[in-house]
Amino acid sequence: MNRQSCCLKIFRKRCARNRIMPGAFIGAIASLILGVLVVVAPQTVIAEAGYAIIAPADSAGITLPVSQASASTELWTLGFVVEGQPTYNDIIGRILDKAVFRSYRDSDIYYMFPAAGSLPTIKSARFKIVDKSGTYGGGVDLTLGIFDSESGDIQQIVATADDDWLSSKEGSWVSMLLEDAEAQVGPDEFLAFHFHLRGDAGGDLDVRPEFEVEVTQPTIEDLIEADIISADTIASLTGLSTVTSTQALSATVPQPSKEIWRAGFTVEGTARYEAAKGRLVDTVAAVRSDRSVSDIYYLFPATPTKLVTILSAKFSILEKTGLYDGDVKLSLEIYSADGGSPRLISTETIDVTEVETNKWISIGLSSIPAYVNLSTDDYLAVHFEFKNGSSGDFDVRPMFEVETAFIEVEGTDKLPNAPQIYVPIFAK
């Protein structure tokens, strides 16, 4: 497959809407269970904040990585409840939770999923009413749609529930018919269920549904062909010295597996991993200049696997307010579990005071594989350094997406000396 045909395949839906942003991702996954592997025959499932990433059954008895080099399947089940016209900025300060639709709150309520990733394709959608009470004297619609991140405008309706969806038996899953079998969520868009009252807000209807959307992500081969990730990094990981950005990975050699990291913990003053204990996992970092510290970190959960390589990293500032007299330097670094031995892997200095909002910015990474590899004793962190110390009222809320890859390892020595993973706290 040549690069042109692959790019056309990946971006065909975006081209149709003239909304192409090559190489840009949007993301925000939070981890409800970090690093916990659940084996359910005949599949291996890793649960991450309502996102179950499914891989084929492992007949050899070796733990499978989160996703395969072939197109991976993700189940999206957790999001954010937003009332009124939604924009992606509305997730700031909110926590991932189950959906709550109340008719007296607003005539339009949205359940927004926090990630788009690398142009995922929507394969199925379903809902289950867990609890329902009260009444509303009018019609209530439920649709699944793709929305513009900045304006909140609807771009495409993906699926519509039947008119009598509220009469569905509680506790039973109801599948929704997709209107477009190839609908893709673009890097400047988000996916959301829309709860719409045909009249004004009123009554006392209270609906608590659960949702499940199945999506597939592009393969590493597709991402290389589209110049989204570097073939050089993959080549060093697989030993394929002949791989270039215009060549497909051979199906006859071991393939690297892909993960997308979108959630972490904001800690202030120290990069020690234990500082994440008791903190809320969030999809948006909180970086403020008046916190009496010169350094703020956004820590990604430690990985319990060996051969992890950082392929690409991006960030987008959702909101920026206030002023700071000086630079606020952003860098990407790798630390050991005790917060020591930092290793700088970003190759440029980025002053976030100068970065536009709602625009995805790529972070340049070192081309040396040893620099961008993570061991079981390492974790990844974004470092914000206030060059002139704590002052002013600058407040910036960025979100990140880090693309990683790793290969299966043989034997039982899969998790040697794995660091303790702190399960994040979720509270209403």
Backbone torsions as a table, in degrees:
resi	resn	phi	psi	omega
1	MET	NA	127.3	178.0
2	ASN	-83.8	168.8	-174.0
3	ARG	-63.4	-39.4	-176.9
4	GLN	-63.1	-46.4	-178.6
5	SER	-65.5	-36.8	179.4
6	CYS	-67.6	-42.3	179.0
7	CYS	-61.7	-39.6	178.7
8	LEU	-63.8	-37.0	179.7
9	LYS	-65.6	-45.7	-175.9
10	ILE	-69.4	-39.1	-171.9
11	PHE	-103.6	14.5	-173.0
12	ARG	-59.8	-39.1	-178.8
13	LYS	-70.2	-35.7	178.8
14	ARG	-68.6	-38.3	179.9
15	CYS	-62.5	-36.9	-178.7
16	ALA	-62.1	-29.1	-178.9
17	ARG	-104.4	2.4	-176.2
18	ASN	55.2	45.6	-176.9
19	ARG	-127.1	40.3	-174.4
20	ILE	-77.4	133.8	170.2
21	MET	-135.0	78.5	-173.6
22	PRO	-55.0	134.8	173.7
23	GLY	76.3	0.4	-178.8
24	ALA	-97.0	139.6	176.3
25	PHE	-115.6	162.6	164.6
26	ILE	-128.3	140.4	-175.7
27	GLY	-161.5	149.6	169.9
28	ALA	-169.0	78.3	176.1
29	ILE	-97.4	135.7	171.9
30	ALA	-109.0	148.1	-175.0
31	SER	-99.3	113.7	176.0
32	LEU	-79.6	-38.4	174.6
33	ILE	-125.1	110.8	-172.2
34	LEU	-96.0	122.0	174.4
35	GLY	70.8	14.1	-179.4
36	VAL	-95.4	123.5	-178.9
37	LEU	-99.4	128.1	179.4
38	VAL	-118.1	122.2	-179.2
39	VAL	-100.7	121.3	179.5
40	VAL	-129.5	109.4	-179.4
41	ALA	-62.6	139.7	2.4
42	PRO	-99.6	31.7	-179.1
43	GLN	-127.2	159.1	170.1
44	THR	-104.5	125.1	-175.0
45	VAL	-121.7	131.5	172.7
46	ILE	-113.2	121.0	-177.2
47	ALA	-92.7	125.0	179.4
48	GLU	-134.5	101.6	173.8
49	ALA	48.1	47.2	179.2
50	GLY	83.1	0.4	176.2
51	TYR	-106.7	109.1	177.1
52	ALA	-97.8	117.9	-177.2
53	ILE	-100.4	118.6	-168.0
54	ILE	-103.2	133.6	174.0
55	ALA	-124.1	159.5	179.2
56	PRO	-61.0	160.1	179.4
57	ALA	-59.9	146.0	-176.4
58	ASP	-101.8	93.2	-175.5
59	SER	-72.5	-20.1	-177.6
60	ALA	-85.4	-6.2	178.3
61	GLY	81.7	11.7	177.4
62	ILE	-99.1	136.0	-179.9
63	THR	-59.1	129.2	-178.9
64	LEU	-82.7	148.5	172.9
65	PRO	-68.7	171.2	-173.2
66	VAL	-60.5	-42.9	-180.0
67	SER	-142.6	153.6	-177.6
68	GLN	-90.7	166.5	177.6
69	ALA	-66.0	-27.9	172.1
70	SER	-71.0	170.0	-176.2
71	ALA	-55.0	123.6	-177.2
72	SER	-92.4	152.8	179.5
73	THR	-108.6	132.6	177.1
74	GLU	-123.2	143.8	173.7
75	LEU	-108.4	116.9	-179.9
76	TRP	-96.1	120.6	-175.2
77	THR	-131.3	-10.6	-179.9
78	LEU	-125.5	143.0	-179.7
79	GLY	-152.6	-156.8	-177.7
80	PHE	-121.7	138.4	175.1
81	VAL	-89.5	124.0	-179.9
82	VAL	-130.5	131.6	-178.5
83	GLU	-104.2	140.6	-177.0
84	GLY	84.4	-167.9	-179.1
85	GLN	-62.5	124.8	-175.3
86	PRO	-92.5	142.2	162.9
87	THR	-131.4	163.3	-176.2
88	TYR	-66.1	-25.6	176.9
89	ASN	-60.3	-21.9	-176.8
90	ASP	-67.3	-12.2	178.5
91	ILE	-79.5	-13.2	-178.8
92	ILE	-60.5	127.1	179.1
93	GLY	82.2	-3.9	179.4
94	ARG	-98.0	157.4	178.5
95	ILE	-111.8	153.2	173.9
96	LEU	-63.0	132.3	-176.6
97	ASP	-156.1	171.0	173.4
98	LYS	-70.6	159.1	-178.1
99	ALA	-74.6	142.3	176.1
100	VAL	-135.8	114.8	178.7
101	PHE	-113.4	117.7	179.9
102	ARG	-124.7	124.0	-170.9
103	SER	-67.3	-21.4	-178.2
104	TYR	-89.3	0.2	-177.9
105	ARG	-89.4	-44.8	-178.9
106	ASP	-169.4	156.4	179.0
107	SER	-78.7	-13.6	177.2
108	ASP	-133.8	119.8	178.6
109	ILE	-128.6	139.7	-174.8
110	TYR	-123.0	144.7	172.4
111	TYR	-113.9	100.5	-169.9
112	MET	-94.2	128.4	173.6
113	PHE	-82.8	142.4	-168.8
114	PRO	-87.9	8.3	-175.5
115	ALA	-146.7	145.5	169.0
116	ALA	-113.0	-40.1	179.3
117	GLY	73.8	-152.6	-174.7
118	SER	-88.6	70.6	178.9
119	LEU	54.0	61.3	179.3
120	PRO	-68.1	146.5	176.1
121	THR	-103.1	130.0	-177.8
122	ILE	-80.5	123.4	-176.8
123	LYS	-104.8	-32.2	179.2
124	SER	-162.2	161.1	178.0
125	ALA	-150.2	141.3	177.3
126	ARG	-152.3	163.6	179.7
127	PHE	-137.7	160.1	176.6
128	LYS	-141.4	124.3	176.9
129	ILE	-81.3	114.7	-178.9
130	VAL	-84.7	-39.7	-178.2
131	ASP	-151.9	145.1	-178.8
132	LYS	-151.1	134.9	178.8
133	SER	-150.7	163.6	177.4
134	GLY	75.6	-177.7	-176.9
135	THR	-140.1	160.6	173.2
136	TYR	-139.4	132.0	-174.4
137	GLY	-84.9	53.5	179.5
138	GLY	-175.8	-175.7	-179.1
139	GLY	-83.0	151.8	179.9
140	VAL	-132.5	122.3	-179.2
141	ASP	-102.1	149.5	173.7
142	LEU	-132.1	119.9	178.6
143	THR	-132.5	158.5	172.7
144	LEU	-113.0	126.0	-175.3
145	GLY	-139.3	165.6	174.0
146	ILE	-106.4	129.7	-173.4
147	PHE	-123.0	151.2	174.1
148	ASP	-71.4	129.9	-173.7
149	SER	-63.8	-38.4	-174.3
150	GLU	-82.1	-43.7	-175.7
151	SER	-94.5	-24.1	-174.9
152	GLY	80.2	5.8	-179.3
153	ASP	-73.2	144.2	178.4
154	ILE	-69.7	133.1	177.9
155	GLN	-104.4	-34.3	-177.6
156	GLN	-163.1	133.2	171.0
157	ILE	-86.8	122.5	-175.5
158	VAL	-91.6	-40.0	-177.6
159	ALA	-154.0	152.0	-179.6
160	THR	-131.6	132.7	176.3
161	ALA	-78.8	157.2	177.0
162	ASP	-62.0	157.8	-179.6
163	ASP	-57.9	-31.4	-176.9
164	ASP	-100.0	30.1	-175.0
165	TRP	-61.4	-28.6	179.6
166	LEU	-68.4	-19.8	177.5
167	SER	-84.0	1.1	178.9
168	SER	-59.8	143.4	-179.6
169	LYS	-62.0	130.2	179.5
170	GLU	-62.6	136.9	178.9
171	GLY	87.5	0.1	-179.7
172	SER	-110.8	136.0	178.5
173	TRP	-75.3	138.4	178.5
174	VAL	-124.7	120.7	179.9
175	SER	-80.5	144.8	176.6
176	MET	-106.7	139.6	-179.3
177	LEU	-81.0	123.1	179.9
178	LEU	-73.6	136.1	177.2
179	GLU	-84.4	-19.6	179.1
180	ASP	-139.9	111.8	-175.4
181	ALA	-72.3	-8.2	-179.1
182	GLU	-123.2	24.4	-179.4
183	ALA	-64.4	131.7	179.7
184	GLN	-121.8	144.5	176.5
185	VAL	-93.7	119.3	-176.3
186	GLY	-80.3	170.6	-177.5
187	PRO	-68.7	-16.7	178.3
188	ASP	-110.6	27.9	-176.8
189	GLU	-136.4	167.2	172.4
190	PHE	-139.3	160.6	-179.4
191	LEU	-104.0	139.3	-178.5
192	ALA	-154.8	145.5	166.8
193	PHE	-84.7	138.0	-177.0
194	HIS	-115.4	118.4	176.8
195	PHE	-99.2	110.3	-171.9
196	HIS	-121.5	125.6	173.5
197	LEU	-88.9	129.6	-178.3
198	ARG	-72.3	-15.7	174.1
199	GLY	-116.7	-162.2	178.4
200	ASP	-76.2	164.8	176.2
201	ALA	-61.8	143.1	-179.6
202	GLY	168.3	-175.8	-178.6
203	GLY	70.7	-165.3	-179.9
204	ASP	-136.4	28.6	179.3
205	LEU	-65.9	130.4	179.4
206	ASP	-132.5	112.0	-177.2
207	VAL	-117.2	129.6	179.0
208	ARG	-118.2	88.7	179.3
209	PRO	-95.1	161.9	166.4
210	GLU	-113.1	149.3	-178.2
211	PHE	-126.9	154.0	174.8
212	GLU	-145.5	119.7	177.2
213	VAL	-118.9	126.7	177.5
214	GLU	-97.7	127.6	177.9
215	VAL	-129.5	157.9	171.9
216	THR	-117.3	143.1	179.2
217	GLN	-103.2	153.0	177.0
218	PRO	-61.4	157.1	177.4
219	THR	-78.3	164.5	174.9
220	ILE	-60.1	-37.3	178.3
221	GLU	-58.9	-45.1	179.0
222	ASP	-62.7	-40.1	-177.9
223	LEU	-68.3	-35.8	175.9
224	ILE	-66.2	-45.1	-179.6
225	GLU	-61.0	-32.3	-179.5
226	ALA	-89.7	6.5	179.7
227	ASP	60.3	30.9	177.4
228	ILE	-86.7	-36.9	173.5
229	ILE	-124.8	163.1	-173.7
230	SER	-89.2	129.2	175.3
231	ALA	-69.6	-25.1	-179.9
232	ASP	-62.1	-41.8	179.5
233	THR	-66.4	-43.0	178.5
234	ILE	-62.8	-41.3	-179.1
235	ALA	-60.8	-42.2	-179.9
236	SER	-68.2	-28.1	-179.0
237	LEU	-78.6	-34.1	-175.7
238	THR	-100.6	-12.0	-177.0
239	GLY	81.5	15.7	179.5
240	LEU	-90.1	84.5	-174.2
241	SER	-68.0	-17.1	-177.0
242	THR	-93.5	-2.1	-178.4
243	VAL	-71.5	132.5	172.9
244	THR	-125.5	174.3	-177.1
245	SER	-68.0	-11.4	179.8
246	THR	-105.4	4.0	-179.6
247	GLN	-112.4	143.9	175.9
248	ALA	-79.8	149.6	174.7
249	LEU	-68.7	139.7	-179.8
250	SER	-71.1	138.4	179.7
251	ALA	-78.0	-7.2	-175.9
252	THR	-93.9	-1.7	-179.1
253	VAL	-115.4	160.1	177.9
254	PRO	-57.3	133.4	-176.3
255	GLN	-104.0	138.4	175.0
256	PRO	-71.0	150.8	178.7
257	SER	-105.5	156.2	-167.9
258	LYS	-118.1	140.0	170.1
259	GLU	-131.5	151.3	173.0
260	ILE	-118.5	120.6	179.9
261	TRP	-99.6	127.4	-175.9
262	ARG	-135.2	4.7	-174.2
263	ALA	-137.7	152.3	178.8
264	GLY	-166.6	-160.0	-176.5
265	PHE	-127.1	134.4	173.3
266	THR	-88.8	123.0	176.3
267	VAL	-127.9	151.3	-174.3
268	GLU	-118.3	131.6	171.8
269	GLY	88.4	-23.0	-177.3
270	THR	-144.3	148.4	177.4
271	ALA	-101.2	9.1	-179.1
272	ARG	-63.9	135.2	-175.4
273	TYR	-63.9	-31.3	-179.2
274	GLU	-65.6	-16.0	177.9
275	ALA	-65.6	-16.6	178.1
276	ALA	-77.0	-12.7	-176.8
277	LYS	-60.0	128.5	177.6
278	GLY	80.4	-3.0	-179.4
279	ARG	-90.5	152.2	177.4
280	LEU	-73.1	132.0	169.1
281	VAL	-71.9	139.5	-175.2
282	ASP	-141.9	154.6	177.4
283	THR	-92.2	-5.2	179.9
284	VAL	-132.0	129.2	177.9
285	ALA	-78.3	147.2	176.7
286	ALA	-109.8	107.5	-175.1
287	VAL	-120.1	111.3	-175.3
288	ARG	-128.8	140.2	-173.4
289	SER	-83.1	-7.4	-174.6
290	ASP	-108.6	31.2	-175.3
291	ARG	-100.3	15.5	176.5
292	SER	65.2	21.7	175.6
293	VAL	-135.2	156.2	177.9
294	SER	-98.4	-10.3	-176.4
295	ASP	-133.0	130.8	175.5
296	ILE	-127.8	140.2	-175.0
297	TYR	-124.8	146.8	171.8
298	TYR	-116.4	105.6	-172.1
299	LEU	-94.0	128.5	172.2
300	PHE	-85.9	145.4	-179.6
301	PRO	-55.8	141.2	180.0
302	ALA	-62.5	148.1	-179.4
303	THR	-101.4	134.7	-179.0
304	PRO	-91.6	17.7	-178.9
305	THR	-118.0	163.9	-172.7
306	LYS	-83.0	-69.0	-166.5
307	LEU	-84.6	73.7	179.3
308	VAL	-105.5	129.1	179.8
309	THR	-125.9	135.3	177.1
310	ILE	-81.3	119.0	-178.1
311	LEU	-91.6	-41.7	-178.2
312	SER	-159.4	160.4	178.9
313	ALA	-148.3	141.0	-179.8
314	LYS	-141.8	160.0	171.5
315	PHE	-146.7	156.8	175.9
316	SER	-139.3	130.9	179.0
317	ILE	-87.7	116.3	-179.8
318	LEU	-79.0	-34.6	-176.2
319	GLU	-151.6	140.2	179.1
320	LYS	-144.8	122.9	-179.2
321	THR	-136.5	166.2	174.2
322	GLY	76.3	-176.9	-175.4
323	LEU	-131.1	152.6	174.3
324	TYR	-143.6	132.3	-178.8
325	ASP	-87.4	82.9	-179.5
326	GLY	146.6	-179.2	179.3
327	ASP	-86.2	148.9	170.4
328	VAL	-119.1	99.8	-171.4
329	LYS	-83.4	131.6	175.7
330	LEU	-107.7	130.8	174.9
331	SER	-142.7	155.6	178.1
332	LEU	-107.4	127.0	-171.9
333	GLU	-136.2	155.6	174.7
334	ILE	-115.0	133.3	-177.6
335	TYR	-123.8	154.9	167.8
336	SER	-79.1	167.6	-171.8
337	ALA	-60.6	-26.4	-179.4
338	ASP	-87.2	6.8	178.6
339	GLY	84.4	4.0	-178.9
340	GLY	-98.9	-179.1	176.6
341	SER	50.4	53.6	179.5
342	PRO	-65.4	141.6	178.1
343	ARG	-125.3	115.8	-179.0
344	LEU	-75.9	124.4	179.4
345	ILE	-114.7	-14.0	174.5
346	SER	-80.4	149.6	-171.2
347	THR	-108.5	3.6	-179.0
348	GLU	-142.5	156.0	176.7
349	THR	-92.4	125.3	-180.0
350	ILE	-116.3	120.3	176.0
351	ASP	-94.0	108.6	-173.4
352	VAL	-69.4	-15.8	176.6
353	THR	-67.4	-20.8	-177.4
354	GLU	-99.9	-3.1	-175.2
355	VAL	-86.6	135.8	178.0
356	GLU	-70.4	153.5	176.0
357	THR	-81.8	158.8	176.2
358	ASN	53.4	40.0	176.4
359	LYS	-139.3	127.4	-178.2
360	TRP	-78.4	129.1	-177.9
361	ILE	-117.9	126.0	175.8
362	SER	-79.1	141.9	176.7
363	ILE	-102.1	118.6	179.1
364	GLY	-65.4	136.4	-176.5
365	LEU	-118.0	153.9	176.5
366	SER	-59.6	142.8	178.4
367	SER	-89.1	-0.2	179.8
368	ILE	-87.5	113.8	-176.0
369	PRO	-53.5	-40.3	-177.7
370	ALA	-62.0	-27.0	-179.9
371	TYR	-75.1	-34.8	-173.7
372	VAL	-100.5	7.8	176.5
373	ASN	-89.0	141.0	178.0
374	LEU	-110.2	131.6	173.1
375	SER	-96.6	179.2	-179.7
376	THR	-68.2	-17.0	179.8
377	ASP	-97.2	7.7	-176.3
378	ASP	-111.4	161.4	167.8
379	TYR	-146.8	159.5	-176.4
380	LEU	-99.8	142.5	179.9
381	ALA	-144.7	144.5	168.2
382	VAL	-95.2	127.8	-175.9
383	HIS	-108.6	122.5	174.1
384	PHE	-106.9	120.2	-177.7
385	GLU	-116.6	119.0	175.6
386	PHE	-84.9	106.3	-169.0
387	LYS	-63.1	-27.8	-179.6
388	ASN	-109.9	23.6	177.3
389	GLY	78.4	-174.8	-177.7
390	SER	-75.3	124.9	177.0
391	SER	-174.7	168.1	176.7
392	GLY	72.0	-165.4	-178.3
393	ASP	-133.4	30.3	-179.8
394	PHE	-66.1	132.9	-178.2
395	ASP	-140.1	116.9	-178.7
396	VAL	-127.9	139.0	-177.4
397	ARG	-123.9	91.7	179.1
398	PRO	-95.6	156.4	172.6
399	MET	-122.0	155.6	-172.4
400	PHE	-131.4	154.5	168.1
401	GLU	-139.4	123.0	179.8
402	VAL	-118.9	123.9	178.5
403	GLU	-94.8	126.3	-179.4
404	THR	-126.7	162.8	176.5
405	ALA	-142.5	150.8	174.3
406	PHE	-154.5	162.1	-178.1
407	ILE	-114.3	150.8	173.2
408	GLU	-62.8	147.6	175.0
409	VAL	-118.1	148.0	-177.0
410	GLU	-86.1	158.8	176.5
411	GLY	89.5	-177.8	-177.1
412	THR	-94.5	-5.9	-178.2
413	ASP	-81.6	60.5	-174.3
414	LYS	-85.8	-36.4	-174.6
415	LEU	-126.0	59.4	-178.5
416	PRO	-73.4	129.1	175.0
417	ASN	53.6	36.6	-179.5
418	ALA	-65.0	133.7	-179.8
419	PRO	-67.4	155.9	178.6
420	GLN	-66.2	136.0	178.2
421	ILE	-103.2	124.7	-179.9
422	TYR	-89.1	120.9	178.6
423	VAL	-72.7	125.3	-175.5
424	PRO	-69.5	158.5	-178.5
425	ILE	-94.8	132.5	173.2
426	PHE	-118.3	124.5	-178.8
427	ALA	-137.8	143.4	177.7
428	LYS	-85.1	NA	NA
